[in-house]
Amino acid sequence: RMGNLVQRWNAARAEAEAEEEAEAEEARRDARPRSIAELEAERHARLEEWRGSLTEEERAGNSNFAPVKGDWRARVAGRRGAGGAND
């Protein structure tokens, strides 16, 4: 009796996997190549959505979101010159 249930379960699982593979193959066939502009627009939209989801506290507490003051290139060049081989 238990063997019958296992066989039915395996058959159902195999059928579900076959359906998923068929759907994935169909999606790959229907997918069209997108232009760089479309990809950039999508990336920009996702980035804006993510930025909007951040709270003020998250932005204030993370130095990566602080605006860079002054000429950051000059500061990096000065540190590289003063730091020597360690940088």
Salt bridges, closest charged atoms under 4 A:
GLU25 OE1 - ARG28 NH1 3.52
GLU38 OE2 - ARG32 NH2 3.19
GLU40 OE1 - ARG43 NH2 3.18
GLU42 OE1 - ARG34 NH1 2.33
GLU42 OE2 - ARG46 NH1 2.99
GLU48 OE2 - HIS44 NE2 3.99
GLU48 OE2 - ARG51 NH1 3.02
GLU56 OE2 - ARG59 NH1 3.24
